[in-house]
């Protein structure tokens, strides 16, 4: 099963004219970050919001099923995958974002990307329903601070000082102020751009590009930015000691045309492919063709081809209109989804020695299905080259890989994984090589799931506790932060 990101966020402020078209295109450009639900909230005298299940609809969908246009010059939007709270339809509807909360004197709507590790503690603190998502608790913290007479800086500080986890948040208050802040280690992406009387915050730079906005910069960990009729303000709410940007964004989550730390994601992926070809010459020498698993590994496969000199054959094609909307949990259903999504050109594979480039191996079932199809099509040998290093631990920051038991890399060596998935070899890019090709210093990346060292204290404690329970032979209880 492919890992799921939890959410993409977008928020915009317009000095003149309705903001909704900016929100719509900015969010549509990031629909890859969440398929379960989408939603919009704007402020025009008061906050108006709606959410729906599924993908953002086409602007002019047949049958009048297109987006409902909201009034106002300022607003936020969200796309979501459910990795916190339940994935039943009722919960998906309840937890769809933006989350709007209204108190006696103030109101706010927020769009959130991340995961709160100490969510139970937080829910108790603000009196939020224990069955709801972490976003409800966050919205309550912000609302309660504003109702008590505090400002947005106080609200952001209340979040930053009481929460362990990752979060990039954009929100709108009932007085028409747009705000955005990042957790003090900056795990999730969030950038700021402007142009033509528009100021916007977006998970990825593609949300700015599609609106013709200039990408100004990534928000600093622990920073709050606000936009209202008096202009843009930037405030460091809490000091930050280190940044821990999710390293997996480069290999898998982000669109190739997004930029992080000044480097296009597609360029990083090409460099991962080149580094793989340099690192595993023995395996490369056994192959006569290079194939990428679309879409995320295509750029890496091209870099691999350039570096290795192996011909690159696009023998796998992704069905453009097959999208995964349901929350799928059974292994046999997952295999069906993969088969439908990626088609194989059998005669390009038959009798050949394949170098197959892919972005990651999480649980191993997807990979085993893919290798099986290459074998069925007559491949002589299948060597896997994986751009993201071996995943050896869970993610506590909003990526849907939450237990050691489900991660094949946590309990098998690359050789054992190769045997399990039916490949002739599995070649993972090393952590040092991966870090180098992102263009970011190691000290500014989160590498928790590939090194076992997490950037926040509670995540480290949870990880130690989980490993200790496994050593004692106790079974895991699913996502222990829920
Ligand atoms: S643990 Fe892994 S997936 Fe999770 S934020 Fe860190 S690098 Fe990203």
Boltz pocket constraint, residues with backbone or C-beta under 6 A from the ligand:
constraints:
  - pocket:
      binder: B
      contacts: [[A, 187], [A, 244], [A, 245], [A, 246], [A, 247], [A, 248], [A, 249], [A, 394], [A, 395], [A, 396], [A, 397], [A, 398], [A, 399], [A, 446], [A, 447], [A, 448], [A, 449], [A, 450]]
      max_distance: 6.0
